């Protein structure tokens, strides 16, 4: 499994745990997770912390627009680098 696939898998597991009663099979990598109602801003911070812990890579908000991290694709791109 590639680094990108591992990151995507960790993100989707986090989302499944937040939304145990929702079918996430139709979730696209480009869908905005906040706008889709899959998490709150506090959940988003928890996801970021989880991804930092999983990957060992910390987000430097002076270098990245947080809005670019609101999709599975954006998170995967950032944390797979």
C-alpha positions, 0 to 999 in steps of 0.5 A: 500500500502506498503512502497516499493510500495509507493516509486516505485509509486513516482519514476514512477510518476517522470519518467512519468512527465519527459517522457510524450511521452514515454510508460513506461509500459515495464520498469522493476524495474531492468532497469538502468534509465540513460542507458535507456535514461529516465533521465539525471544525473541532472534529477537523482539528482532531483529524489534523492531530490524528494525521500528524500523529500517524505520519509524523508530519506537522502542519505549518499553517504559514505554508499551507491554506487550511481550506486546502485540507478539507478534502480527502485529496488535499489531506492525502496530498499534504501528508503523503509528501 
